[in-house]
Structures are given as C-alpha cells and as structure tokens.
C-alpha cells in the first residue's frame, strides 16, 4: 500500500523563484534564504519520494473571480508552469499522478469533503517555488506531483480545523491506495506577511515561531486558531498557514522534527520551513 513517509512545509515566495531563475541565489541577501534548504536537498535526494501531494494556493493563474473552488485536486497527466505576467518560469513541466489523484478524490469526496476535480490547469509560483527550493534546478522534477489548490485569496477561506480534518481524510485515502509508493505531503505558503494597506510588510516572528511549535507538538491547538487571529497576528496573507494544517493532518499525531528553518526577510515576508518524519 502507499505510505506517507514525511511532511514538508515551506513558504512559496515568488521573489525566491525569480532570484533562482536569474542566477542571484548566491548573492548575500538570497544566500541566507537558500542556505536554509541545504539540508532539505540532501535529505530529499536520499528519500526519493515517488509522489508529492503539494498543497498550495493559486494566484489568479488557473482560477479567477469567475470560479473560486475552496479545494481543488489536479488529476491530469501533467501541468505546465503558468505565465504570471512575465512569462512562465523556466522550470520543468510538472508530471502528475492521475491514478493516485483520482483515488484520493473519490475517497475524500465519499468522506464528505467536497473537492473540485481539475483535469487541466497551469501551476504558478505557489507550486513551482517549493519544488525549486527542495529539488534545485533539475532538467525534470524527480517525482510525480499532485497539485492541491486551496482558496486563501478570496473570502471566505476554509478554517484551520476544516483543513486539519481534510488532511486526515487525505491520509486515509492515500494509505488505502494499492501500490507501493513513497508519498510526501507538502503544505506551502506563509508565513506572516501582508501585501497591502497600512500594515503592508508586517512580519510577526513571535507568532510564526509559536505556530511552528504548535504544528509539531500540538497540531490540534494550531487547528483551533481562528481566521481573525491569523489576520491580526500574521497579516492578511498569513491565512495561507491553514494549508500547512492539511499537511499536518495527513501525518501521525506524533512526528519527528528533522529540520526547521526560519528567516526574515525574503522580499517583504518571513520564510518558514519544516521537515517532519512520519513514524515507520
């Protein structure tokens, strides 16, 4: 049967992708950011996941205000990098895992979670930047990827509790898939940041690090954080952290923290990153 071996959380800041794509990753400002993923690249090269179930949010690339799914699962064979206004990122096409994706969709929908099934879409920096941070700049991504898009852009986004419970349903679905697969769950976005208004540039390191602690040791408490607290403490875009709770819900109650990285600033946001090992 398929097995979830680890969870990864990371920010998906677009400027990180631009720095990498334009050969600026060794500059002093950016070198500090990328150094936090040195361990991660070595680790994942040894782990060799077959499939990454990657939770992210679209930034008006695949979806617009004309159609806003709360949860959308990509079931296609492949997904092209999106043109976000300056051309697609020069990264490989993402190869999907349609058999597993359809199995997850069926199992999760029959577990009373409504998912939108996507058979064609382009994927933006929310998905490709985490892949670049973990895998570098390969000619082809070394594993299949199931994109799972969450609406955290247009009100109302799903609650942390709903996302955490969804993660548990996803875990059950994956573990019932009849294939010998090493699956990782990634939650992306965050950490604290706000892109507009009087609080633009807000970073709350105290809240961010407390959230990291809760995510590892008391995820149910993290899942109880209400929307208003995320917005007040982590800024309007801090609500993206609910996506990390899908990742955490897909893991066992007790996990081993293999790596933690937190850095300010990268662009006008905080970078957070965790690698959590699921029990064997």
C-alpha positions, 0 to 999 in steps of 0.5 A, spaced: 500 500 500 502 507 499 505 510 505 506 517 507 513 517 509 514 525 511 511 532 511 514 538 508 512 545 509 515 551 506 513 558 504 512 559 496 515 566 495 515 568 488 521 573 489 525 566 491 523 563 484 525 569 480 532 570 484 533 562 482 531 563 475 536 569 474 542 566 477 542 571 484 541 565 489 548 566 491 548 573 492 548 575 500 541 577 501 538 570 497 544 566 500 541 566 507 534 564 504 537 558 500 542 556 505 536 554 509 534 548 504 541 545 504 539 540 508 532 539 505 536 537 498 540 532 501 535 529 505 530 529 499 535 526 494 536 520 499 528 519 500 526 519 493 519 520 494 515 517 488 509 522 489 508 529 492 501 531 494 503 539 494 498 543 497 498 550 495 494 556 493 493 559 486 494 566 484 489 568 479 493 563 474 488 557 473 482 560 477 479 567 477 473 571 480 469 567 475 470 560 479 473 560 486 473 552 488 475 552 496 479 545 494 481 543 488 485 536 486 489 536 479 488 529 476 491 530 469 497 527 466 501 533 467 501 541 468 505 546 465 508 552 469 503 558 468 505 565 465 504 570 471 505 576 467 512 575 465 512 569 462 512 562 465 518 560 469 523 556 466 522 550 470 520 543 468 513 541 466 510 538 472 508 530 471 502 528 475 499 522 478 492 521 475 491 514 478 493 516 485 489 523 484 483 520 482 483 515 488 484 520 493 478 524 490 473 519 490 475 517 497 475 524 500 469 526 496 465 519 499 468 522 506 464 528 505 469 533 503 467 536 497 473 537 492 473 540 485 476 535 480 481 539 475 483 535 469 487 541 466 490 547 469 497 551 469 501 551 476 504 558 478 509 560 483 505 557 489 507 550 486 513 551 482 517 555 488 517 549 493 519 544 488 525 549 486 527 550 493 527 542 495 529 539 488 534 545 485 534 546 478 533 539 475 532 538 467 525 534 470 522 534 477 524 527 480 517 525 482 510 525 480 506 531 483 499 532 485 497 539 485 492 541 491 489 548 490 486 551 496 482 558 496 486 563 501 485 569 496 478 570 496 473 570 502 471 566 505 477 561 506 476 554 509 478 554 517 484 551 520 480 545 523 476 544 516 483 543 513 486 539 519 480 534 518 481 534 510 488 532 511 486 526 515 481 524 510 487 525 505 491 520 509 486 515 509 485 515 502 492 515 500 494 509 505 488 505 502 491 506 495 494 499 492 501 500 490 507 501 493 509 508 493 513 513 497 508 519 498 510 526 501 505 531 503 507 538 502 503 544 505 506 551 502 505 558 503 506 563 509 508 565 513 506 572 516 506 577 511 501 582 508 501 585 501 497 591 502 494 597 506 497 600 512 500 594 515 503 592 508 510 588 510 508 586 517 512 580 519 510 577 526 516 572 528 513 571 535 507 568 532 510 564 526 515 561 531 509 559 536 505 556 530 511 552 528 511 549 535 504 548 535 504 544 528 509 539 531 507 538 538 500 540 538 497 540 531 490 540 534 491 547 538 494 550 531 487 547 528 483 551 533 486 558 531 481 562 528 481 566 521 481 573 525 487 571 529 491 569 523 489 576 520 491 580 526 497 576 528 500 574 521 497 579 516 492 578 511 496 573 507 498 569 513 491 565 512 495 561 507 498 557 514 491 553 514 494 549 508 500 547 512 494 544 517 492 539 511 499 537 511 499 536 518 493 532 518 495 527 513 501 525 518 501 521 525 499 525 531 506 524 533 512 526 528 519 527 528 522 534 527 528 533 522 529 540 520 526 547 521 528 553 518 526 560 519 528 567 516 526 574 515 526 577 510 525 574 503 522 580 499 517 583 504 515 576 508 518 571 513 520 564 510 518 558 514 520 551 513 519 544 516 521 537 515 517 532 519 518 524 519 512 520 519 513 514 524 515 507 520 
